Amino acid sequence: MELLELLKALILGFVEGMTEFAPVSSTGHMIIVDDLWLKTTEFLGQGSANTFKIVIQLGSILAVVVVMWKRILSLVGLYKIEGQEKTKFNLGHVIVGIIPAGLFGVLFEDYIDENLFGIKTVIIGLFIGAFLMIIADKFGPKRPKITSLDQISYAKALKIGLIQCLSLWPGFSRSGATISGGVLLGLDHKTAADFTFIMAVPIMAGASGLSLFKNWDQINMDHLGFYAIGFISAFVFALISIKFFLKLISKVKLTPFAIYRIVLALILMAVIYL
């Protein structure tokens, strides 16, 4: 495989890792970068290119596990969080939170894959998701009552999970939807982000695993180096992104990310229509 092709894998891993957990839509950015610039389908083929995008998502998932391993292990009783006699936040909250998007994802996966993965749908998702984020910052409680995961009720977990369904539209952003929903329901931005990242592990692993299984015959052994570089790149940059974002979100909230999304959508509109 040529050096230029491996560089493309590195770039796509960078894009996936840096955007997966920020409220800007990693799927939207992958579509933009690949469709308008890198065009990996030209040398990978459509099936192998789609499989590659699944593989590098698994790199981002692994980064969440590394960063939040204590909380994740505590959910299944394998780790006791220091200073807490009993952790109220448990695996049940995560399951309740992921059920809505999981059901909708299974029911509409084929329709979404066939009809919504394009620049124009991403532009719509960027705009609408940005407005939701601005609304959350403007109308969310000034003094949130829920400042830790252990204060999240099952009812609130379900409501956040329902809002997460919006992210099935490419460009909307899963973290943008869930953090905005959490803020509107009384969570502070940091707690909403924590819940979002923990929910990401099973829902992204499940979705990626299912897609990988369905596309297994598309894997070309000649492209293993391409997959490996993309996976490692996504993992490393996701580690950086998660740690940076968790510190940043409490300070700047969601509006700066919303403004970025609107500007990006306008640039895309200019590129396509002018």
C-alpha positions in Angstrom: 0.0 0.0 0.0 1.4 3.4 -1.0 2.5 6.0 1.5 -0.2 8.5 0.4 -2.9 5.9 1.1 -1.6 5.3 4.6 -1.5 9.0 5.2 -5.2 9.1 4.3 -5.8 6.4 7.0 -4.0 8.6 9.5 -6.0 11.7 8.6 -9.3 9.8 8.8 -8.3 8.4 12.2 -7.5 11.9 13.3 -10.9 13.2 12.2 -12.7 10.3 13.9 -10.8 10.5 17.1 -11.0 14.3 17.5 -14.7 14.6 16.6 -16.3 11.4 18.0 -16.9 12.8 21.4 -17.1 16.5 20.7 -20.7 17.7 19.8 -19.8 18.4 16.2 -20.7 15.0 14.6 -17.9 12.6 13.8 -20.0 11.0 11.1 -20.6 14.3 9.4 -16.9 15.2 9.5 -16.0 11.8 8.1 -18.4 12.1 5.2 -17.2 15.7 4.5 -13.5 14.8 4.6 -13.8 11.6 2.7 -16.4 12.6 0.1 -15.0 16.0 -0.7 -11.3 15.3 -0.3 -9.8 11.9 0.4 -12.2 9.8 -1.6 -11.0 6.4 -0.2 -13.7 4.5 -2.1 -11.6 5.0 -5.2 -8.9 2.6 -4.0 -10.7 0.7 -1.2 -14.0 0.2 -2.9 -17.3 1.1 -1.3 -17.7 -1.9 1.0 -14.1 -1.8 2.3 -14.3 1.9 2.8 -17.4 1.5 4.9 -15.8 -1.3 6.9 -12.8 0.9 7.6 -15.0 3.6 9.1 -16.4 0.9 11.4 -12.9 -0.2 12.5 -11.7 3.2 13.4 -14.8 3.8 15.5 -13.7 0.8 17.6 -10.5 2.7 18.2 -12.5 5.6 19.7 -14.5 3.2 21.8 -11.3 1.7 23.3 -10.2 5.3 24.2 -13.3 5.8 26.3 -12.7 2.5 28.1 -9.1 3.6 28.9 -10.2 7.0 30.2 -13.2 5.9 32.2 -12.2 2.4 33.2 -12.9 2.8 36.9 -16.5 3.9 36.4 -17.1 1.3 33.7 -15.8 -1.5 35.9 -17.9 -0.2 38.8 -21.0 -0.7 36.7 -20.5 -4.4 36.6 -19.2 -4.7 40.2 -15.6 -5.2 39.4 -14.3 -2.0 41.0 -15.3 0.1 44.0 -15.1 3.8 43.6 -13.1 5.3 46.5 -15.2 7.3 48.9 -18.5 5.8 47.9 -20.1 3.2 50.0 -22.7 2.5 47.3 -22.7 3.8 43.8 -26.2 4.7 42.8 -25.4 5.0 39.1 -25.4 1.4 37.7 -25.6 -0.6 34.6 -29.4 -0.3 34.6 -29.1 3.5 33.9 -26.9 2.8 30.9 -29.2 0.1 29.5 -32.2 2.4 29.9 -30.3 5.2 28.1 -29.2 3.1 25.1 -32.5 1.2 24.5 -34.3 3.9 22.4 -31.4 4.6 20.0 -30.6 0.9 19.8 -34.1 0.0 18.8 -34.5 2.8 16.3 -31.0 2.1 14.9 -31.8 -1.6 14.3 -35.2 -0.7 12.7 -34.0 2.0 10.4 -30.3 1.1 9.8 -30.8 0.1 6.2 -32.8 3.2 5.4 -30.3 5.5 7.1 -27.3 3.8 5.3 -29.0 4.0 1.9 -30.6 7.5 2.1 -29.0 9.7 4.7 -25.3 9.4 4.3 -24.6 12.5 2.1 -23.3 16.0 2.3 -26.8 17.6 2.1 -28.2 15.6 5.0 -25.1 16.4 7.0 -25.7 20.1 6.5 -29.3 19.8 7.8 -28.0 17.8 10.8 -25.3 20.4 11.6 -27.8 23.2 11.6 -30.6 21.6 13.6 -28.1 20.1 16.1 -26.5 23.5 16.6 -29.9 25.1 17.4 -30.6 22.4 20.0 -27.3 23.1 21.6 -27.9 26.8 21.8 -31.4 26.2 23.2 -29.8 24.0 25.9 -27.3 26.6 26.9 -30.0 29.4 26.9 -32.9 27.6 28.6 -31.1 25.0 30.7 -31.1 25.6 34.5 -28.6 28.2 35.6 -27.8 26.2 38.7 -28.1 22.5 37.7 -29.4 20.2 40.4 -27.7 17.1 39.0 -23.9 17.4 39.3 -22.8 13.8 39.4 -23.7 10.5 37.7 -25.1 9.1 40.9 -27.9 11.7 40.9 -29.3 10.6 37.5 -32.6 8.8 37.8 -33.8 6.0 35.5 -36.5 8.4 34.2 -33.9 11.0 33.2 -31.7 8.3 31.7 -34.6 7.2 29.5 -35.4 10.8 28.4 -31.8 11.4 27.5 -31.8 8.1 25.6 -34.9 9.3 23.6 -33.2 12.5 22.7 -30.2 10.5 21.6 -32.3 9.1 18.8 -31.9 12.4 17.0 -28.3 11.5 16.4 -29.2 8.7 14.0 -29.5 11.5 11.5 -25.9 12.0 10.1 -24.5 15.4 11.1 -26.6 15.8 14.2 -24.0 14.4 16.7 -24.7 11.8 19.4 -22.8 13.7 22.0 -24.4 17.0 20.9 -27.9 15.5 21.3 -27.3 13.7 24.6 -25.4 16.5 26.3 -28.0 19.1 25.2 -30.8 16.8 26.4 -29.0 16.2 29.7 -28.6 20.0 30.3 -32.2 20.7 29.5 -33.2 18.0 32.0 -31.1 19.5 34.8 -27.6 18.0 34.5 -24.6 20.1 34.5 -22.5 20.0 31.3 -19.7 17.8 32.8 -22.2 15.2 34.1 -24.1 15.1 30.9 -20.8 14.6 29.0 -19.8 11.8 31.4 -23.1 10.0 30.9 -22.8 10.5 27.1 -19.3 8.9 27.0 -20.3 5.9 29.1 -23.4 5.3 27.0 -21.1 5.5 23.9 -19.3 2.3 24.8 -22.1 -0.3 24.5 -24.1 1.6 21.8 -21.1 2.2 19.5 -19.6 -1.2 20.2 -22.9 -2.8 19.3 -23.5 -0.8 16.2 -19.9 -1.2 15.0 -19.9 -4.9 15.8 -23.2 -5.5 13.9 -22.0 -3.5 10.9 -18.6 -5.3 11.0 -20.4 -8.6 11.0 -22.6 -7.6 8.1 -19.6 -6.3 6.1 -17.1 -9.0 7.0 -16.9 -10.3 3.5 -15.8 -6.8 2.4 -12.6 -6.9 4.3 -9.6 -7.1 2.0 -6.4 -8.5 3.6 -4.4 -6.1 1.4 -5.9 -3.2 3.3 -5.0 -4.4 6.8 -2.2 -1.8 7.1 -4.7 0.9 6.2 -7.2 -0.4 8.9 -4.4 -0.7 11.5 -3.2 2.9 11.0 -6.7 4.3 11.1 -7.5 2.3 14.3 -4.4 3.4 16.1 -4.8 7.0 15.0 -8.4 7.1 16.1 -7.5 5.7 19.5 -4.7 8.1 20.2 -6.5 11.2 19.1 -9.7 10.1 20.9 -7.7 9.9 24.1 -6.5 13.4 23.6 -10.0 14.6 22.6 -11.9 13.1 25.6 -9.5 14.4 28.2 -9.5 17.9 26.6 -13.2 18.0 26.1 -14.2 17.0 29.6 -12.1 19.9 31.0 -13.4 22.3 28.3 -17.1 21.6 28.4 -17.7 23.0 32.0 -16.0 26.2 31.0 -17.3 27.0 27.5 -20.6 25.1 27.4 -22.1 24.1 24.1 -22.6 27.4 22.2 -19.1 27.7 20.8 -19.4 24.3 19.3 -22.8 25.3 17.9 -21.3 28.3 16.2 -18.6 26.1 14.7 -21.3 23.8 13.3 -23.3 26.7 11.8 -20.1 28.1 10.1 -19.2 24.7 8.8 -22.7 24.1 7.4 -22.6 27.5 5.7 -19.2 26.8 4.1 -20.5 23.4 2.9 -23.5 25.1 1.4 -21.2 27.6 -0.4 -19.0 24.7 -1.7 -22.0 22.7 -3.0 -24.3 25.4 -4.3 -22.1 28.3 -5.4 
